[in-house]
Each structure stands twice: as structure tokens, then as C-alpha cells.
């Protein structure tokens, strides 16, 4: 991808949720909500503080994140539907079970 976000913005690709519930009920596309989970594709260099010093972002490329339902701006790049949002719109990073086990 030939796109680099500026400042504290990130480019996110939505992660599609499974179309079936735990009970085995298949959810049609018309009843599905937009996923609020995604993977970071690109990050900007960071924001500047009051003194002009660059403050790096807490997220990095490849992180799985959780964001608000109406967060970000939808764009289409290279035929892919993506979101551009500020780091402050991100609620948190979803850690994989392997990394959680290492910390425990």
C-alpha cells in the first residue's frame, strides 16, 4: 500500500466476525452489524506535544484493536475498504492468547 497516515492517525482494516452464533444460528448479511474489531495496516509518526516534541503512538502495524462503532472515516484504497482514525478513537489492543500466557 502506498499510503502513509499523518500525525496520530492509523489505517485499520475491519476484521469480519463469524456469521454464525455459538448456538449455531446463521446470521444473514442484512442483520449483521459492522465489526468493531480491526487490524492496523499503517500508523503515522505520532503527535506533537506542547513543546513540539514527537510523541510516538502506543499501537503498531499488525495490532488487533477494538474501536467505537462510528469511529473513523471509511475510505477505499487499492480496492479494499479501510478506516482512517485517530489513535484516541481506539479503545484498546486485543492481545492474543499466546501473549497473555507469556505474561502470566
Secondary structure as UniProt FT lines:
FT   TURN            7..8
FT   STRAND          9..14
FT   TURN            22..23
FT   HELIX           29..31
FT   STRAND          37..43
FT   STRAND          47..48
FT   TURN            50..51
FT   STRAND          54..55
FT   TURN            61..62
FT   STRAND          64..67
FT   TURN            69..70
FT   STRAND          73..77
FT   TURN            78..79
FT   STRAND          80..86
FT   HELIX           87..89
FT   STRAND          90..94
FT   HELIX           97..103
//
